[in-house]
Amino acid sequence: MSSRPTLGKRASSNNKEVSPPPTKRRQQSALTSKSVANFFTPVSQKEPEKMNWRIVNDTLLAGRYGAAQAARPGKRRKIAAFDFDSTLVTSASGRRFGRDAADWKWWHSSVPAKLKSLHEDGYLVTVLSNQGGISLKTDGKSVKSDQKRLTEFKAKVGSVFTQLDLPVSVYAATAKDKYRKPRSGMWHEMLEDNDLETDDAVDLENSFFVGDAGGRDAAGKTPKDHSCVDRDFAANVGIPFYTPEEYFLQEEARPFVRPFDPAAYLQEQTAAPTAPLQPKGTFTKTNPLDIVALCGSPGAGKSSFYWRHLKPLGYERVNQDLLKTREKCLKAAKEFIENGTSVVVDNTNADPETRAHWVALAKKLGVPIRCVLFTAPPKLCEHNDAVRALNSGPDTNPEQRTMLPRMAFTGFASRYKEPNVSEGFQDITRVDFEFEGMEDMKKIWSMYWI
């Protein structure tokens, strides 16, 4: 009988037994028996994913973990809303922004237990976050870095929510539109998703929002907040606001400053005595034929002033936003004057060099040139621009203008030199900004938009 090699040994040609080769270290697989079984399970029988995502209007990323929590019958819904970064979580590495999807830890160890307690008390728990640098476009125009950040953000949120393991939703505003805080678009989308759109569906008094952007001043070694958008967002939707320190750690509230408060501006305007500046409605046409150059920041009210006060006086308008170049504006203005029609130059006309082109044209055509100077400060102008762009309508945005980048305002400020009659103007009319509109529009204008 031939002998058979024993287990773990092999026979050689000279019948000597030799040691077997060292066994390879077994690699631990990340696959579980459940995930393998799920892979081979028909789609119709698979367990639904706990984290589901969708895109709203190309700019809002909405996600939900688990099933929606049912409201308690007969009760208005209480909502506990939170910012994400620097409120619920922070980077584990200590960097301001996490290195990747795994670089996170709870902002404080008490956060998970607090959120679970809110859920058990019947609160709808949701996350509302501004997320720049993420592209949701599907037209192939987004850059790889934007797509990478989107993938990492979704993975990070999924990891956080999986550890929390509660029914919770997240909304991430990726563009500077109606969804971006302090604007209330995310809030209204969340209400719609949870069938809470009626006026009495939400208990606003007992709902709240927690975020780190509270406009706080520096305190000792603690730096000031990067903005006030979270506090302003809560004010826009009508719910109480807390910083993470106030809500999770029960710290005393710190002083805060708002860069611009529209409601306070209106109150000051109403309470102030009549300013020694030219009221808007008293501009009069003093020449049979002339050019009027407007001067002021974008959003200062120049176009509105033209339509309400200069158009009725017979002035036609040239505007570089519409005609695209100064040369086309100069040509159009020349044609109006030669046809016997006075003209308004509705551009920013920030510096003497720009205004000199219009002074020279008036001199060449033999007509006077006047100037209307708009005095609205930069933050007020930014606010007006956002209100106009995000509330399209015949009264607010008849020309359907989109929101301007911040550079448009800083660029004007860097070039601006106040006009003087020595430049060749017949006179200069100074105009302060005045809100003009009905109560419904006044309510919209009084909200926080920047």
Sequence and secondary structure as in RCSB ss.txt:
>XXXX:A:sequence
MSSRPTLGKRASSNNKEVSPPPTKRRQQSALTSKSVANFFTPVSQKEPEKMNWRIVNDTLLAGRYGAAQAARPGK
RRKIAAFDFDSTLVTSASGRRFGRDAADWKWWHSSVPAKLKSLHEDGYLVTVLSNQGGISLKTDGKSVKSDQKRL
TEFKAKVGSVFTQLDLPVSVYAATAKDKYRKPRSGMWHEMLEDNDLETDDAVDLENSFFVGDAGGRDAAGKTPKD
HSCVDRDFAANVGIPFYTPEEYFLQEEARPFVRPFDPAAYLQEQTAAPTAPLQPKGTFTKTNPLDIVALCGSPGA
GKSSFYWRHLKPLGYERVNQDLLKTREKCLKAAKEFIENGTSVVVDNTNADPETRAHWVALAKKLGVPIRCVLFT
APPKLCEHNDAVRALNSGPDTNPEQRTMLPRMAFTGFASRYKEPNVSEGFQDITRVDFEFEGMEDMKKIWSMYWI
>XXXX:A:secstr
      TT EE TTS EE           S  HHHHHHHTS GGGS   SEEEEEETTTEEEEEESS     TTS
 B EEEE SBTTTEE TTS SS SSTT  EESSTTHHHHHHHHHHTT EEEEEEE TT     SS S HHHHHHH
HHHHHHHHHHHHHH S EEEEEE SSSTTSTTSSHHHHHHHHHTT  STTSB GGG EEE S S B  BTTB   
S SHHHHHHHHHT  EE HHHHHH      B  S  HHHHHHHHHHS   SS  GGG    SSS EEEEE  TTS
SHHHHIIIIIGGGT EEE HHHH SHHHHHHHHHHHHHTT  EEE S   SHHHHHHHHHHHHHHT  EEEEEE 
  HHHHHHHHHHHHHS STTT TT      HHHHHHHHHH     GGGS S EEEE       HHHHHHHTS   
